[in-house]
């Protein structure tokens, strides 16, 4: 899977959706608003996204997959799949996500949009993160830098811990302590993953 943004017509529609959501939130944004902002007919959008939910899912995936790039592993040197490196990558992904303006708008105005991904099923971004974490864990296990265990289960435990920090950390921190919470998560994950 290619991680990152390309300059396509679909991206221009997603850019328009992002602008609309940042202006008024998810619940108040319609496909008609997005089509108007993108300068296309409603039917052009409806053909690609019959529902706002589908468009939002594609937008969130595009927006947040860049965060997953640090876990992709392909561009990392051999021997970098250590417990400390994995823990640092997860904390960095969370910090980047928490600074994302779309993520913050959704958390502030329409947090229920995220509930299906927390309570019902993983989204594409979560699936990508899980796959990348599993690959990195398996590499670390082969190198002896990550503890033994079923990588699928360990990856899910790491992601579940990360969910709490990504979604709820703002309820437990102020600006001065968010870094301290990140350091605690890093320490917790590093100890959990250490051989």
Residue pairs with C-beta under 8 A, 6 or more apart in sequence:
1 128
3 65
3 66
3 68
3 69
3 72
3 128
4 65
4 66
4 69
5 11
5 62
5 66
10 48
10 58
11 62
12 38
13 34
13 38
13 40
13 45
13 48
13 55
14 55
14 58
14 59
14 62
15 38
16 34
16 35
16 37
16 38
17 29
17 34
17 55
17 56
17 59
18 59
18 63
18 102
19 37
20 29
20 33
20 34
20 37
21 29
21 56
21 59
21 102
21 105
21 106
22 101
22 102
22 105
24 33
25 105
25 109
25 110
26 52
26 56
26 106
26 109
26 110
26 113
27 109
27 110
29 52
30 52
31 42
31 45
31 46
31 49
31 52
31 55
32 42
34 45
34 55
35 41
35 42
35 44
35 45
38 45
45 55
48 55
49 55
49 58
56 113
57 123
57 124
59 102
60 102
60 123
60 125
61 123
61 124
61 125
63 100
63 102
63 103
64 97
64 100
64 103
64 125
65 124
65 125
65 128
66 96
67 93
67 96
67 97
67 100
67 125
68 93
68 125
68 128
68 129
68 132
70 89
70 92
70 93
71 89
71 90
71 93
71 129
71 132
71 133
71 136
72 132
73 81
73 132
73 135
73 136
73 139
76 85
79 143
79 145
81 136
81 137
81 139
81 140
81 143
81 145
81 146
82 140
82 143
82 145
82 146
83 140
83 145
83 146
83 147
83 189
83 190
83 191
83 192
83 193
83 194
83 195
84 190
86 133
86 136
86 137
86 140
86 146
86 158
86 189
86 193
87 185
87 186
87 187
87 188
87 189
87 190
87 193
88 186
89 136
90 133
90 158
90 162
90 185
90 186
90 189
91 182
91 183
91 185
91 186
91 189
93 129
93 162
94 162
94 165
94 166
94 169
94 182
94 185
95 178
95 182
97 103
97 166
98 104
98 166
98 169
98 170
98 178
106 113
106 114
107 114
107 167
107 170
114 167
116 123
117 123
117 126
118 163
118 167
122 130
126 159
129 159
130 155
130 156
130 159
133 155
133 158
133 159
134 151
134 152
134 155
137 146
137 151
137 154
137 155
137 193
138 151
140 146
140 193
141 147
141 148
141 149
141 151
144 195
145 195
146 193
146 194
146 195
147 154
147 192
147 193
147 194
147 195
148 195
154 193
157 192
158 189
158 192
158 193
161 185
161 188
161 189
162 185
165 181
165 182
165 185
169 178
169 181
170 178
172 181
173 180
173 181
